[in-house]
Amino acid sequence: MAADLCCDYSPSHQQVMTTQQQIANDALFIKEVDSFTGLCFTTRATLPQLSRYYKAVAEDLYTEAARLSLDINGPIQWIYTDVNGDPTNEFQLEIVLPIRQSGAEPRGFTYRTFEPFRCLSYTHTGDWSELMGIYDALFPALYGMGYQNDGRVREIYAVIDFEKPTNNVTEIQIHLV
């Protein structure tokens, strides 16, 4: 059975979107993510503004981690708080580079420890332009399974390939309440 329903990210939002994206139920996992420390960039953004952060912030995080001799402990993550699929909605965006330990005071970034995170997890292989359609299928599947989300979503960029975007591997984690 596949989840192929279409709608916005919050059950109260009435905007309906269409997509042909299907997600097999056996591709969805409930998991617990351990707490971790990260070198963080934090801003307020809307969905149309996200493209301005794709490459530069990640490069700057890696450069700062190298300058501070920090041990990197995982791939770049984008953490969204209060995102709901409405392109005019402003939400908090944190772009995070997981590290083993904090160090000297970073320039332009902060350290933050992220608490454990229970989530619905789905791994997408392909172009990031497909992610809106993925979300359009994931949220109805999540609600259909009886779960709720509080507006927190993570994207973990396991493989980033700007030359051939079909090679990108992105784990989507939707926080469960």
N, C-alpha and C positions, 0 to 999 in steps of 0.2 A: 504494500500500500504506500502511496506517496502523498506528501503534503503539497497541494498545488493551489491552495486558496490564496486570495490576494487581498491585502488590506494594509492600512497604516500600522504603525508600531504599537499604538495604544488602543485598548478596546473601546475607550470613550471617543476616540477621534473618528469622525464620520467619513473622511475622505477615502474613497475606494480606488485602488490602483489595479492595473491589470498586468499580468505576467504569465508567461508560459513555463516558468521555472518549476521544476518538480524536484522534491527532495525525498529520497527513500527513507522511511521511518527507521530502518536499521543503520542509517548514517548519522542519526542523532544519538548523543550520549549525555547522560547526566553524570557530572563529575565534580569533585572537590578540587579546587586549585589551592595549593599552599600559599601562605603569606610570602612576600618577597620585598626586597628593597630595590628601589629604582632611582636612577638619575632622571629627573622629570622636567619637561616643558609643559606649562599650563597656560591655557587661554580660554576665552569665550569665543564661540564660532557658530555659524549656521552651516547646514549641509553644503550649499553652493560655495562656501569659503574654504572647504577642506583642501582643495587642490593646491592652494598656496603653501601647504605644509609638507607635501609628499616627500620631497627629496632633501631639502635644505636642513630641516630640523633633525632628521635622522643622522645626516652627515655631521652636524654640529654636536650632537650627543656623543657620537663615537669619537670625535676629535677631543671633546672635553674629557671623556673617560680616559683616553690615552694620556692626555696632559696630566691628569690626576693619578695615573697608574692604577686605575680601578680594574678589578677583575670582572669582566662581563659574564653574566649568568643566564643568557637567553636572548632571543630575538626581540627586536623593537615591537612594542605594543602601543596601540591606540586605545585609550580608555575614554568612553563617552559616558557622561552623567546627565540625565534628563533629556536625552535625545528621544524624539518621538516620531520621526519620519516627516514631519512638517518642515518644508524647506525654509520657512520664515522663523522657525523656533530657534532661539539661541540656547546653547547648552555648553557645558564645560567639556573641554577636550584636554586630555593629558597624553602626551607622547612620551613614552617611558622606555628607557633602556635598563633592563634588569641587571643588577650588579650584586656581587657577593657581600660587599660591605661599603659603607660610606667612607669618605676620606676627607681631604681638605675641602674648604668651602669652594663650591663650583661657581664659575662665572656664567651668569644668565640662566642658570638652572637651579633646581632644588633637589634635595634628597627626600624620599618619601617611602614609608613602609606601607605596603598594601595588605590588608587583612585577607584571611582565607575567603574564598569566593566559590559558592555553590552555583553551578551553571548548567545550562543546556549547551552542549558543544557540537559544532559542525565544522568540518574542514572542507574548504572550497579550493579547488585547483582551477585556476584560470584568471582571466583579466578582471581587474578591480571594477571595471565598468559593469560587470554582472552582479555586483554585490547588492544593489538596490532590489533586484529581482529575487535574490537569495533571501533577503530580509522579508520581502513580501510573502514568501512561502514559510519562512521559519516562525514568524510570530503567530500566525494562525495555528501552526502545528503545536507550538508551545501552549497556547491557550486551549487547544483541543485536547491536550494531554492533562489538562487541569492545573497547569502552573500559571503563575503570574510573574511579571517583571516589574521592577521598580525604576526603570529608566537607565539602568547601568548595563553597558555592553562593552566588550573588549574585542579587539581584533589583534591577533598575534600573527606577525608576518614571518612565517617560517622560511619561505623562499621569496626573494624579491628579484625580479628580472625585468628591468626597464627596456631591454632590447627585445625580449620575446615575452610579453605579458601573459600569454597562455601558460607559461611555466610557473607563475606565481602560486604560492600555497599559503592560504590564510585560514587560520582557525578562528572561528567566530564563537565567542562565549557570551551567552545571554544570562545575566544574573537571575536567579530564582528566589522568590520570596515565599 
